[in-house]
Amino acid sequence: MYIERLFNQLDYFRVAPVSTLAEMLTLIEYASESFDLVVINAAMAGDAFDLQGFFRAHGHVRHALVYGAAQAGLSAAQPGLGSLQSSSLSLPDLSLIRPLMARIDPLLKAPTLHQRCVG
């Protein structure tokens, strides 16, 4: 719910929280539309599943953020490397999500009418 609220603060409301790897895989597999972004804790997959390989190869996911990468023994990828970003943070925050969304959704970079009118 915390991560969902971060996206809500940036005016993104089409968020589908899941609590298991199986739920995420099912949601992605049977989706009628591609996902712009999937955010997942690396620990959710454990040692049995290659998250980085899955996201690099899967056509229904445009971008992925794997957080908690260090705790799960994954290497943290450089931001902007392809469509996959890994973070060693135990939980993402706005300082991680805001620039990621600015790359995914260029309209986020554009100032709002209120911002243009104020000083």
C-alpha positions in Angstrom: 0.0 0.0 0.0 2.9 2.3 0.7 4.2 2.0 -2.9 0.7 2.5 -4.3 0.4 5.8 -2.3 3.7 7.0 -3.8 2.3 6.6 -7.2 -1.0 8.2 -6.2 1.1 11.2 -5.1 2.3 11.5 -8.6 -1.3 11.2 -10.0 -1.0 7.6 -11.0 -4.0 5.5 -10.0 -4.0 2.5 -12.2 -2.0 0.4 -9.7 -2.5 -3.3 -9.3 -0.9 -4.5 -6.0 -0.1 -8.2 -5.6 1.3 -10.0 -2.7 3.0 -13.1 -4.3 5.2 -13.9 -7.2 2.5 -16.2 -8.6 -0.1 -13.4 -8.6 2.3 -11.1 -10.4 3.1 -13.7 -13.0 -0.5 -14.6 -13.6 -1.4 -10.9 -13.9 1.3 -10.3 -16.5 0.6 -13.5 -18.4 -3.1 -12.9 -18.8 -3.0 -9.1 -19.2 -4.9 -7.7 -22.2 -2.5 -4.6 -22.2 1.2 -4.3 -21.5 2.3 -2.9 -18.2 4.2 0.4 -18.3 6.0 -0.5 -15.1 6.2 -3.4 -12.7 7.7 -2.7 -9.2 8.7 -5.7 -7.2 10.7 -6.6 -4.2 13.6 -9.0 -5.2 12.9 -11.1 -2.1 9.5 -12.0 -3.5 11.1 -14.2 -6.1 13.7 -15.7 -3.8 16.5 -17.7 -5.3 14.3 -19.8 -7.5 13.3 -17.2 -10.1 15.4 -14.9 -12.3 13.6 -11.6 -12.1 16.1 -9.7 -14.2 16.0 -12.3 -17.0 12.2 -12.4 -16.9 11.7 -8.7 -17.2 14.4 -8.3 -19.9 12.7 -11.0 -22.0 9.0 -10.4 -21.4 7.1 -8.4 -23.9 4.2 -7.5 -21.7 6.3 -5.4 -19.3 7.8 -2.2 -20.7 9.8 -1.2 -17.6 10.6 -2.9 -14.3 12.0 -1.7 -11.0 13.4 -4.4 -8.7 14.0 -3.1 -5.2 15.8 -4.8 -2.4 18.3 -6.1 -4.9 21.3 -6.1 -2.6 19.5 -8.1 0.1 18.6 -10.7 -2.5 22.1 -10.9 -3.9 21.2 -9.2 -7.2 23.5 -6.6 -8.7 22.0 -3.1 -8.8 21.8 -2.1 -12.4 22.6 1.4 -13.5 19.5 3.6 -13.7 18.1 3.8 -17.2 19.9 0.6 -18.3 17.3 -0.8 -20.8 13.9 -1.2 -19.4 15.1 -2.7 -16.1 16.3 -0.8 -13.0 17.5 -2.5 -9.8 17.8 -0.7 -6.5 19.5 -1.7 -3.3 16.9 0.3 -1.3 14.8 -1.9 0.9 11.7 0.1 -0.1 11.4 2.6 -2.9 10.7 6.3 -2.2 9.7 9.3 -4.2 13.3 10.2 -4.9 13.6 6.9 -6.8 10.1 6.7 -8.4 9.8 10.3 -9.6 12.8 10.3 -12.0 11.9 6.8 -13.2 8.3 7.9 -14.0 9.7 11.0 -15.7 11.5 8.7 -18.1 8.5 6.4 -18.6 5.9 9.2 -18.8 7.4 12.4 -20.3 4.2 14.3 -19.4 5.3 14.1 -15.8 8.2 16.4 -16.7 5.9 19.0 -18.1 4.9 21.7 -15.6 1.2 21.9 -14.8 -0.8 25.0 -15.7 -0.6 26.1 -12.1 3.2 25.7 -12.0 3.4 27.7 -15.3 1.3 30.6 -13.9 3.1 30.8 -10.5 6.4 32.5 -10.4 
